[in-house]
């Protein structure tokens, strides 16, 4: 994150604390349900620490969920077993008027800040603590549809049919994200990351207006408040639009999915600064020689500039924990 080119890149994984680990499953069972786990600082800290103990990753990412911010703003949030999150929807001016102001989120999110404080105390000194939030477009897609959707269609429809409400929602989420991430940093987060998981569905000018610009606004505000805290931006699915993302967002590091090759990203993105990525998460399931060769290829492709080794997307529940160790050994010890 300081722009150094290191002989062995630092390593962490998106969703590294999660359902692929037996110890996570045991802790979640202890919590009772997913949201109870998110809001229990001791247990949330425990699942954040579990992959650090097992793998000695170079960074820990706070265990939470991007939809805690909508809940803090006043949306109803619940999880349906086997189906995922559900929220009350924001599709009209009347719906939007019921939301809380951005500066009213902190009481609801106080358990998250406490988790960060615990982690800041308990993590090894050499392990970086990463906080995060969902980027405004991605969070808005859930708030408008009330759930995840294949094509983010309801959000695109509201954007076309009632731009005033859509813009107001993006603005409110942006303000809340600044407040949320600033408090995470004050509590001890050393780096923060913005996840725009559905950026790729935005076309043409909308990609700049609703993915890049809100991330730029959040980054600029955080830099004004916490000038020494690096920011990672992840406009997932950007394709060739990753080019120039450092300058466009102001972020110190750009996370890259597996939709572009490491060689392309090295030539077109890494010239602007640190990159993070981009091994296909399916290799954590299949393992074997392909995992080793792809890991080596990515390390080599990014070896001439600053690089954080990561997956191109979050690790999946069907991943084999042994394959994670194989990836780490390949990077650190030559396989």
C-alpha positions as CSV (number, residue, x, y, z in Angstrom):
1,X,0.0,0.0,0.0
2,X,3.0,2.3,0.3
3,X,3.8,1.8,-3.4
4,X,6.7,-0.6,-2.8
5,X,7.5,-3.4,-5.2
6,X,8.2,-6.4,-3.0
7,X,9.9,-9.7,-3.9
8,X,7.0,-11.6,-2.2
9,X,3.6,-9.9,-2.4
10,X,1.5,-9.6,0.7
11,X,-1.5,-11.9,0.7
12,X,-5.1,-11.9,1.9
13,X,-8.3,-13.1,0.5
14,X,-11.8,-11.6,0.1
15,X,-14.2,-13.5,2.4
16,X,-11.2,-15.2,4.1
17,X,-13.2,-15.4,7.3
18,X,-16.1,-17.5,6.2
19,X,-18.0,-20.7,5.4
20,X,-15.2,-22.6,3.9
21,X,-13.6,-22.9,7.4
22,X,-14.9,-25.4,9.9
23,X,-14.0,-23.0,12.8
24,X,-16.1,-20.3,11.2
25,X,-19.1,-22.7,11.0
26,X,-18.7,-23.5,14.7
27,X,-18.6,-19.8,15.7
28,X,-21.6,-18.9,13.6
29,X,-23.5,-21.7,15.2
30,X,-22.6,-20.3,18.6
31,X,-23.9,-16.9,17.5
32,X,-27.2,-18.3,16.3
33,X,-27.5,-16.5,13.0
34,X,-25.5,-14.3,10.6
35,X,-26.6,-10.9,11.8
36,X,-26.1,-11.9,15.4
37,X,-22.6,-12.8,14.5
38,X,-22.0,-9.5,12.8
39,X,-23.2,-7.5,15.8
40,X,-21.4,-9.6,18.5
41,X,-18.0,-7.9,18.8
42,X,-16.2,-10.8,20.5
43,X,-17.5,-13.4,18.0
44,X,-17.0,-11.1,15.0
45,X,-13.4,-10.5,16.1
46,X,-12.9,-14.3,16.6
47,X,-14.0,-15.2,13.0
48,X,-11.8,-12.3,11.7
49,X,-8.8,-13.8,13.6
50,X,-9.4,-17.4,12.6
51,X,-7.8,-17.3,9.1
52,X,-4.9,-15.2,10.5
53,X,-4.1,-18.0,13.0
54,X,-4.5,-20.7,10.4
55,X,-2.7,-19.1,7.4
56,X,-0.8,-16.1,8.7
57,X,-2.3,-13.8,6.1
58,X,-0.6,-10.4,5.9
59,X,-3.9,-8.7,6.4
60,X,-7.2,-9.3,8.3
61,X,-10.4,-7.9,6.9
62,X,-13.1,-6.9,9.4
63,X,-16.0,-9.5,9.6
64,X,-19.2,-7.6,8.8
65,X,-21.6,-7.2,5.9
66,X,-22.2,-4.3,3.4
67,X,-25.9,-4.3,4.3
68,X,-25.3,-3.2,7.9
69,X,-25.3,0.4,6.5
70,X,-28.8,0.2,5.0
71,X,-30.0,-1.3,8.3
72,X,-28.3,1.6,10.2
73,X,-30.1,4.0,7.9
74,X,-33.4,2.5,8.9
75,X,-34.1,-0.2,6.3
76,X,-35.4,-3.6,7.6
77,X,-32.8,-6.3,7.0
78,X,-33.1,-10.1,7.5
79,X,-31.5,-13.2,6.0
80,X,-33.4,-16.1,4.5
81,X,-31.5,-19.4,4.9
82,X,-30.2,-20.6,1.6
83,X,-31.4,-17.5,-0.3
84,X,-29.5,-14.6,1.2
85,X,-30.4,-11.1,2.4
86,X,-33.8,-9.4,2.2
87,X,-34.5,-5.7,2.8
88,X,-37.4,-3.3,2.9
89,X,-37.3,-1.5,-0.4
90,X,-36.6,2.2,-1.3
91,X,-38.4,3.0,-4.6
92,X,-40.3,6.2,-3.9
93,X,-39.8,9.6,-2.3
94,X,-41.9,8.5,0.6
95,X,-39.7,5.5,1.2
96,X,-36.6,7.7,1.0
97,X,-38.0,10.2,3.5
98,X,-38.2,7.4,6.1
99,X,-34.4,6.9,6.1
100,X,-32.3,8.3,8.8
101,X,-29.6,11.0,8.1
102,X,-26.1,9.7,7.5
103,X,-24.8,11.0,10.9
104,X,-27.4,9.0,12.8
105,X,-25.9,5.6,11.9
106,X,-23.3,5.3,14.6
107,X,-25.3,4.0,17.6
108,X,-26.6,1.1,15.4
109,X,-23.1,0.4,14.2
110,X,-21.3,0.7,17.5
111,X,-20.8,-3.1,17.8
112,X,-18.8,-3.0,14.5
113,X,-16.6,-0.3,15.8
114,X,-16.0,-2.3,19.0
115,X,-15.0,-5.3,16.8
116,X,-12.4,-3.1,15.1
117,X,-11.1,-2.0,18.5
118,X,-10.7,-5.6,19.6
119,X,-8.9,-6.6,16.4
120,X,-6.6,-3.6,16.7
121,X,-5.5,-4.9,20.1
122,X,-5.3,-8.6,19.3
123,X,-3.9,-8.9,15.8
124,X,-0.2,-9.5,15.4
125,X,1.7,-6.2,14.9
126,X,2.7,-7.3,11.4
127,X,-0.9,-8.0,10.3
128,X,-2.7,-5.1,8.7
129,X,-6.3,-4.5,9.7
130,X,-8.7,-3.7,6.8
131,X,-12.1,-2.1,7.2
132,X,-14.6,-1.9,4.5
133,X,-18.0,-0.8,3.2
134,X,-20.0,-1.5,0.1
135,X,-19.8,1.2,-2.6
136,X,-23.0,3.3,-3.0
137,X,-24.1,1.8,-6.3
138,X,-23.9,-1.8,-5.0
139,X,-25.6,-1.0,-1.7
140,X,-28.3,0.9,-3.6
141,X,-29.1,-2.1,-5.8
142,X,-30.0,-4.1,-2.7
143,X,-32.0,-1.3,-1.1
144,X,-34.0,-0.7,-4.3
145,X,-34.7,-4.4,-5.1
146,X,-34.9,-5.7,-1.5
147,X,-32.5,-8.5,-2.4
148,X,-29.7,-9.5,-4.8
149,X,-30.7,-9.6,-8.4
150,X,-29.0,-11.2,-11.5
151,X,-28.8,-7.9,-13.5
152,X,-29.6,-5.2,-10.9
153,X,-32.7,-4.5,-13.0
154,X,-34.8,-2.7,-10.3
155,X,-32.0,-0.2,-9.6
156,X,-31.5,0.5,-13.3
157,X,-35.2,1.0,-13.7
158,X,-35.4,3.4,-10.8
159,X,-32.4,5.3,-12.2
160,X,-34.3,5.7,-15.5
161,X,-37.8,6.4,-14.1
162,X,-37.1,8.5,-11.0
163,X,-33.6,9.9,-11.1
164,X,-34.3,12.3,-8.2
165,X,-35.0,9.5,-5.7
166,X,-32.1,7.4,-7.1
167,X,-29.6,10.3,-6.9
168,X,-30.8,11.1,-3.4
169,X,-30.3,7.5,-2.3
170,X,-26.8,7.3,-3.8
171,X,-26.0,10.6,-2.0
172,X,-27.3,9.3,1.3
173,X,-25.3,6.1,1.1
174,X,-22.2,8.0,0.1
175,X,-22.5,10.3,3.2
176,X,-23.1,7.3,5.4
177,X,-20.2,5.4,4.0
178,X,-17.8,8.3,4.7
179,X,-19.1,8.4,8.3
180,X,-18.9,4.6,8.7
181,X,-15.4,4.2,7.3
182,X,-14.1,7.2,9.2
183,X,-15.3,5.7,12.4
184,X,-13.7,2.3,11.5
185,X,-10.4,4.1,10.9
186,X,-10.7,6.0,14.2
187,X,-11.3,2.6,15.9
188,X,-8.1,1.1,14.5
189,X,-8.6,0.1,10.8
190,X,-5.3,0.7,9.0
191,X,-6.7,0.4,5.4
192,X,-10.2,0.6,4.1
193,X,-11.8,-1.0,1.0
194,X,-14.8,-0.1,-1.1
195,X,-16.6,-3.0,-2.7
196,X,-18.5,-2.1,-5.8
197,X,-19.5,-5.6,-6.6
198,X,-22.0,-4.7,-9.3
199,X,-20.1,-1.9,-11.0
200,X,-19.9,-3.9,-14.2
201,X,-23.6,-3.6,-14.9
202,X,-23.3,0.2,-15.2
203,X,-22.9,1.3,-18.8
204,X,-21.2,4.3,-20.4
205,X,-21.6,7.5,-18.5
206,X,-23.4,5.8,-15.7
207,X,-20.3,3.8,-14.8
208,X,-18.4,7.1,-14.1
209,X,-21.4,8.8,-12.5
210,X,-22.5,6.1,-10.1
211,X,-19.5,3.8,-9.6
212,X,-16.4,6.0,-10.0
213,X,-17.6,9.4,-8.7
214,X,-19.1,8.1,-5.4
215,X,-15.9,6.1,-4.7
216,X,-13.9,9.2,-5.5
217,X,-16.0,11.4,-3.2
218,X,-15.7,8.9,-0.3
219,X,-11.9,8.5,-0.9
220,X,-11.4,12.3,-1.0
221,X,-13.4,12.8,2.2
222,X,-11.5,10.0,4.0
223,X,-8.1,11.4,2.8
224,X,-9.1,14.8,4.2
225,X,-9.9,13.2,7.6
226,X,-7.3,10.5,7.7
227,X,-4.6,11.4,5.2
228,X,-2.3,8.5,6.0
229,X,-4.9,5.7,5.6
230,X,-4.7,3.9,2.3
231,X,-7.9,3.2,0.4
232,X,-8.6,0.2,-1.9
233,X,-11.3,0.5,-4.6
234,X,-12.9,-2.5,-6.3
235,X,-15.1,-1.7,-9.3
236,X,-15.8,-5.3,-10.0
237,X,-16.6,-6.1,-13.6
238,X,-15.0,-3.0,-15.0
239,X,-13.2,-4.8,-17.7
240,X,-11.0,-2.4,-19.8
241,X,-12.5,0.5,-17.8
242,X,-10.1,-0.5,-15.0
243,X,-7.5,1.5,-16.9
244,X,-7.0,4.9,-15.2
245,X,-8.9,3.9,-12.1
246,X,-6.3,5.1,-9.6
247,X,-6.5,8.6,-10.9
248,X,-10.3,8.5,-11.3
249,X,-11.1,7.3,-7.8
250,X,-8.1,8.7,-5.9
251,X,-7.6,5.2,-4.4
252,X,-4.1,4.0,-3.4
253,X,-4.9,0.5,-4.7
254,X,-7.3,-1.0,-7.3
255,X,-8.6,-4.5,-6.8
256,X,-9.0,-6.4,-10.0
257,X,-11.4,-9.3,-10.7
258,X,-10.6,-12.2,-13.0
259,X,-12.3,-10.7,-16.0
260,X,-9.0,-9.2,-17.2
261,X,-5.7,-11.0,-17.2
262,X,-2.9,-10.1,-14.9
263,X,-0.8,-9.2,-17.9
264,X,-3.4,-6.7,-19.1
265,X,-3.7,-5.2,-15.7
266,X,0.0,-4.9,-15.3
267,X,0.3,-3.0,-18.6
268,X,-2.9,-0.9,-18.3
269,X,-3.5,-0.4,-14.5
270,X,-0.5,-1.2,-12.4
271,X,1.3,1.7,-14.1
272,X,-0.9,4.0,-12.0
273,X,-0.2,2.3,-8.6
274,X,-0.8,-0.7,-6.5
275,X,-3.1,-3.5,-7.8
276,X,-4.8,-6.3,-5.8
277,X,-5.9,-9.6,-7.4
278,X,-6.7,-11.6,-9.4
279,X,-6.7,-15.4,-9.1
280,X,-10.0,-17.1,-10.0
281,X,-11.7,-18.2,-6.8
282,X,-12.6,-21.5,-8.5
283,X,-9.0,-22.5,-8.0
284,X,-9.6,-22.6,-4.3
285,X,-12.1,-25.5,-5.1
286,X,-10.2,-27.4,-7.7
287,X,-6.6,-26.9,-6.5
288,X,-3.8,-29.0,-8.0
289,X,-1.3,-28.0,-10.7
290,X,-3.6,-25.4,-12.2
291,X,-3.7,-23.5,-9.0
292,X,0.0,-23.5,-8.7
293,X,0.7,-22.5,-12.3
294,X,-1.9,-19.7,-12.2
295,X,-0.7,-18.4,-8.9
296,X,2.9,-18.2,-10.3
297,X,1.7,-16.6,-13.5
298,X,-0.1,-13.8,-11.6
299,X,2.9,-13.2,-9.3
300,X,5.2,-12.9,-12.3
301,X,2.9,-10.7,-14.2
302,X,2.7,-8.2,-11.4
303,X,6.3,-8.5,-10.2
304,X,7.5,-5.2,-11.7
305,X,5.2,-3.1,-9.5
306,X,3.3,-2.9,-6.3
307,X,0.9,-5.9,-5.9
308,X,-1.2,-7.5,-3.2
309,X,-2.0,-11.1,-4.0
310,X,-5.7,-11.8,-3.7
311,X,-8.6,-13.6,-5.5
312,X,-10.6,-11.9,-8.2
313,X,-13.7,-12.4,-6.0
314,X,-14.5,-13.8,-2.6
315,X,-13.6,-17.3,-1.7
316,X,-16.6,-19.7,-2.0
317,X,-18.1,-22.0,0.7
318,X,-17.1,-25.1,-1.3
319,X,-13.4,-24.1,-1.2
320,X,-10.9,-26.6,0.2
321,X,-8.9,-25.0,3.1
322,X,-5.9,-27.1,1.9
323,X,-5.9,-25.3,-1.4
324,X,-5.6,-21.9,0.4
325,X,-2.5,-23.2,2.0
326,X,-1.1,-24.5,-1.3
327,X,-1.7,-21.0,-2.8
328,X,0.2,-19.4,0.1
329,X,3.1,-21.9,-0.1
330,X,3.4,-21.3,-3.8
331,X,3.7,-17.5,-3.3
332,X,6.0,-17.6,-0.2
333,X,8.1,-20.7,-0.8
334,X,8.0,-21.2,-4.5
335,X,5.3,-24.0,-4.2
